[in-house]
Amino acid sequence: MSSSILLITFFFFSLVAPAVGAPALAYITNQGNDTVSVVDLESSKIIAQIPVGTKPVGVAVSPQARRVFITNVESGNVSVIDTETNKVLTQIPAGVSPVGITTKADGSTFYVADWFSNRILVIDAISGKQLRAIEISKAPAGLMLSRDEKVLYVANRDSNDVAFIDTSTGAILSRIPVGTHPFGIALSPDGTRLYSVNVWSNNVSVIDTASRKVVATIPVGDHPYCAALNADGSRLYVSNTQADTLSVIDTANFRTIATMDVGATPEGVGYSAERNQVYVASWMENEVTVVDAATNKVVAHIPTGKESRAFGPFILENR
């Protein structure tokens, strides 16, 4: 089959809506053995172990396109996974050291934080071509798009700020000082608040996306890393890597209401609206801890692969 036909086929399938009744899945990057574990959330079982590039870290999912995008920090590329087959379709070059990643809802374009080169790369997911390289602050990490996809949010770890970027022009609209070494970020369902997880200052900065100002700072555990919100945005879940805990925050009053032990060195955090559960990837335990969001109790541990990270929203479900 010619390359042009392959690209047309890739584009066609990227426009097909997800199958009704498809299972909710979690895609967990395992940096220690260069794989992605696919977890069926209903059964809490691994249904696939997918070989990807070298040292996978970041995850971005597109239910609309039925694609998952994985950054491979040492091989300098992005693995594109077809969620129908759980096979890698292609590997796309993505700079020197891709870490954070996010995608448009339709999966047509993705954004990569190129950690060592201090750039954000904008890449066409269909052709694999780089559309733009945006010079940014030091060590960009977490990425998210605004709900209307007009603004890209970037946590810049070594410059202690969060940047707002105009996606149509690549212009930097704002740089907002936050805590020390921001890494993971999370956006409220209504798009009005952005949460920056600050690793060295052991707190979370709450940014009002309209005023572009920090409106609150929330203390959490030791060396927090990533965060996720529940369906209505009333709860924020933050992994604390050096405390081996998960903090549960009431976002109405910016107060921690529960802290629970999870697997050692927890990193990525995901929330399933279908199951009302929180999933926490554990680097040291090589597993995912499952938390019941209704009771804030640990209900399961799912073995994954070596050095699980899952940096980014890693849950794929039909919402």
PyMOL commands that set and color helices and strands:
alter all, ss='L'
color gray80, all
select helices_A, chain A and resi 3-14+157-159
alter helices_A, ss='H'
color red, helices_A
select strands_A, chain A and resi 25-30+35-40+45-51+56-62+67-72+77-82+87-93+98-103+109-114+119-124+130-135+140-145+151-156+161-166+172-177+182-187+193-198+203-208+213-219+224-229+235-240+245-250+255-261+266-272+277-282+287-292+297-303+315-316
alter strands_A, ss='S'
color yellow, strands_A
deselect
rebuild
show_as cartoon
